[in-house]
Amino acid sequence: LSSDTVTLVVQVNGKLRDRIQADADAPESELIELARASDNVRRHLDGKEVVKEVVVPGKLVNLVVKG
């Protein structure tokens, strides 16, 4: 049995900041948008530059920031 939605871990610089629900077949760009829309994540991105976005489909989204 496969699920239509999955729970993804959202990290900022490798540290857990939130968990989001997304469609199992959602494209990477949509997963990144959902991750950035989270209040917990947005708080850690304020005033910082995102230098890398890592997406492991079905598992996690990691945003690497500096600044």
Backbone hydrogen bonds, N-H to C=O, Kabsch-Sander energy under -0.5 kcal/mol:
donor,donor_aa,acceptor,acceptor_aa,energy
6,V,22,A,-2.9
8,L,6,V,-0.6
8,L,20,I,-3.2
9,V,59,K,-2.4
10,V,18,D,-3.2
11,Q,9,V,-0.5
11,Q,61,V,-3.0
12,V,15,K,-2.1
13,N,63,L,-2.6
15,K,12,V,-1.5
17,R,10,V,-3.0
18,D,10,V,-1.6
20,I,8,L,-2.5
22,A,6,V,-2.2
24,A,4,D,-2.8
26,A,23,D,-1.6
31,L,27,P,-1.8
32,I,28,E,-2.4
33,E,29,S,-2.0
34,L,30,E,-2.4
35,A,31,L,-2.2
36,R,32,I,-2.6
37,A,33,E,-1.6
38,S,34,L,-0.7
38,S,35,A,-0.9
42,R,38,S,-2.9
43,R,39,D,-2.0
44,H,40,N,-0.9
44,H,41,V,-0.8
45,L,41,V,-0.9
45,L,42,R,-0.7
46,D,42,R,-1.3
48,K,45,L,-2.4
49,E,66,K,-2.4
51,V,49,E,-0.7
51,V,64,V,-2.6
52,K,64,V,-1.5
54,V,62,N,-3.1
55,V,53,E,-0.5
56,V,60,L,-2.7
59,K,56,V,-2.5
60,L,56,V,-1.7
61,V,9,V,-2.6
62,N,54,V,-3.1
63,L,11,Q,-2.6
64,V,52,K,-3.1
64,V,62,N,-0.5
65,V,63,L,-0.6
66,K,49,E,-2.0
